[in-house]
Amino acid sequence: MKYLLLPFFLLSVFSGQAQNAEVYPVFPECESVSYNASEKCFKNTLISYIVDHFQVPSNVLASNYSGEIAVVFEVTKAGTFKLMYVNAAYDELKDEVARVFELLPVIQPARYNATPTYMQFRLPIRIPLERNEIQDIEDFSSEEINRTEVTRSKDLEDNQLFLAANEYDSIQTKLFTNPRYESSINIPLSHEYYSRFDAALNQVGTNNHTASKPLLFKDVSKYYDLKADAQRLHHNRRTLVGRKIWNEHTVRFQNEDYWFTFDFALDLQLGKDFGDTNADYTYNNTRAAIFQGGLGENFNFYTVVYENQGRFAGYFNNWAESIRPDGGDPAIIPSRGIAKPFGEDAYDYPVAEGYLSYSPSKYFNIQFGHGKNFIGDGYRSLLVSDVTSPYPYFKLNTTFWKLKYTNTWMSMRDVRPEVTGDGSFRTKYMANHYLSLNVTKRLNIGLFESVIWENDNNRGFDVNYLNPVIFYRAIEFSTGARGGNALIGLSVKYKISDHLNAYTQVIIDEFSSSDIFGGEKSWKNKLGYQVGLKYFNAFKVPNLFLQLEYNQVRPYTYSHNTEVLNYGHNNQSLAHLWGANFREIIAIARYKKDRWYGTAKFIYGKRGFDYNNDPFSYGGDIYRNYEDRPFDNGVEIGQGNTGISFFGQVEAGYIINPETNLKLYGSFIYRNMNTDVNTISSYDISTSWLNFGIRTDIFNWYYDY
């Protein structure tokens, strides 16, 4: 294939020439002109067509805007016009350029040595349109013709060098269409972001599946136009810096078969815990780099690297230090990761997440990554939650008919001093599957099963659990009583109306049917349940979302007699962040208006803790051996050192950039805990925490411990 130089197409002064092109692209109107006049005829015809069909948007007219639209386009070997890049002060101008170029007819392509080839142009379109001038068609002078022939001859001699240079130069960004919204990239787990489209996904009669999260952009875009929602919030910014701050990704590139974006992310917080006399202020200083993109239509990638330092409210710091790992590190920041000391009383906690996502067909999506997952329709999940640190995982989503089947295989760590050996953490593995079925247009039922096993006796990753359709309980039984810890669960969602949904979850770790109905309150009944309601556009107020949820988990649920086989990772629960032996009620209200949003959350709970230096476990700490229980019957929620807690949080903010979900916000947290006996990890405390910050909201912070 022969390649051409990229001629510069200047509207005011057509000074460029198409080197190595025997013939310029030819409009029907230019078929009869001479060879030397073909270039100007092509340009004049194109300008006339654009001026005749271009409709300046009303907001541009109203602002009396005067400027240029930079356009790079290509006439393909088939004679079609293909936009490659558009830069304008208004997004509406970009859209209008795209519309006009779609109207352009198919013409005769450029030719090189009588062979059709492509030709690229740079075109400034001036606003107002009257500033675009048509030049008279004149033949080139003899001197110019001779100079062109000499240049052509030299380039033919150096054809291979010319080919390589032109191939490199042809790698240019095309019109960026935000392909992320139609891609297999995960929508980051953010409660506020998910609440924007939750109503659209839960309309009566939709055949989607909302419990297995994170959801893919392409799946949500079928029901809610995420791209249009973001573009609607774009500000009219004329400068490049203004557009990058308010409307766009920091770096974005799109070619015919691939695209990528790069962004700098922030989580800068500054606050005050008025109940903590040991610290003047609280803060978090997070800088992150996000790189995401796609190769072809089916393969996507995402990676984010965080560098963090912070000091938080007193109760949060104490909890982080109470779950410290072996090896001398002072804490594990909940939901994030292991922390190193920073300064005198702060923490340094690097975090990295990322994944590869491949959709070989409309039925399958395969992911391999390091991150989090969530199963459920509530604020909490009793099955799999995102309250723990990121972990390695491999996930297979299969969607067809009225079914969605999610298989996930994960690698977890136990980092406690009492179980680590030779200076290394203990590794365990987890496999789960979740089958979601839309039974009717209103009713969805989900079946869950999970098993955890340890890397002991050189067992490694047990290939028995690779089968995506087998029952894990049977495999656990065949590998021995201590071979693994299996749990089963059930979820149900019912769409009462387009505005009201009811949902529930049940988790069963172990149970004895005779004890359930016998009223003995046996320790064997290790189970929990959740019930909740969601009210969309509440009281006919657009974008007002209300949620009421109740959760309870009996003592010893998620724990095991082989302590490493508990349902946890990095000293945190894989389900509810309180572990077990609790009940709580949650009320949440969210509202969004354009770029403004507000959230209010209130949680009241009863919890059962252990005592200091007590050999007995009362069932709240999932990392303790359930064989250390003080009694077999009469087991009740809240047993042991009973604590009553209240947590309230209000937050209001402004979305700075809808493409990256960068927010400016302020929040206030009030937390009160009262226990029967003050211990090292559970004690009476009242916290008032005021916080302000700017944050790229791509993961959930959980402060409600």
Summary of the structure (lengths in Angstrom):
residues: 705
radius of gyration: 31.1
end to end distance: 64.8
largest distance: 107.3
contacts: 2290
relative contact order: 0.09
helix: 20%
strand: 40%
